[in-house]
């Protein structure tokens, strides 16, 4: 995840694909913990899916992560072991 200056016509730093504005559920890493935050404005590459955030958005994500003890909702998801693919 990288910050982006918000200009249209900017290409992805990884695959040179076109980035477009979207509102996403962001996976945000903060001090070794993963946190998911809904309704985040982001720039997303149409080709590889890499996400970029404008600097004010990224700063707000950091503020939210610092207050993670106030989060009231937890989601769960299936977690598989990589070794399961020993077929």
WOUR-V423862 format. One record per backbone hydrogen bond with DSSP energy under -1.0 kcal/mol. NH is the residue of the N-H (numbers start at 1). CO is the residue of the C=O. E is the energy in kcal/mol with one decimal. If there is no record, write none. Layout:
nh=NH co=CO e=E
nh=NH co=CO e=E
//
This chain:
nh=2 co=51 e=-1.3
nh=4 co=53 e=-2.8
nh=12 co=17 e=-3.0
nh=16 co=12 e=-1.2
nh=19 co=10 e=-1.5
nh=20 co=44 e=-2.3
nh=22 co=42 e=-2.8
nh=24 co=40 e=-2.7
nh=26 co=37 e=-2.7
nh=28 co=35 e=-3.7
nh=30 co=33 e=-2.9
nh=33 co=30 e=-1.8
nh=35 co=28 e=-2.1
nh=37 co=26 e=-2.4
nh=40 co=24 e=-2.8
nh=42 co=22 e=-3.0
nh=43 co=52 e=-3.1
nh=44 co=20 e=-2.9
nh=45 co=50 e=-2.4
nh=46 co=18 e=-2.9
nh=49 co=45 e=-1.1
nh=52 co=43 e=-2.7
nh=53 co=2 e=-3.6
nh=58 co=54 e=-2.3
nh=59 co=55 e=-2.3
nh=60 co=56 e=-1.7
nh=61 co=57 e=-2.3
nh=62 co=58 e=-2.1
nh=63 co=59 e=-2.0
nh=64 co=60 e=-2.5
nh=65 co=61 e=-2.5
nh=66 co=62 e=-2.2
nh=67 co=63 e=-1.1
nh=68 co=65 e=-1.5
nh=70 co=67 e=-2.5
nh=71 co=68 e=-1.4
nh=84 co=81 e=-2.0
nh=85 co=82 e=-1.5
nh=86 co=83 e=-1.0
//
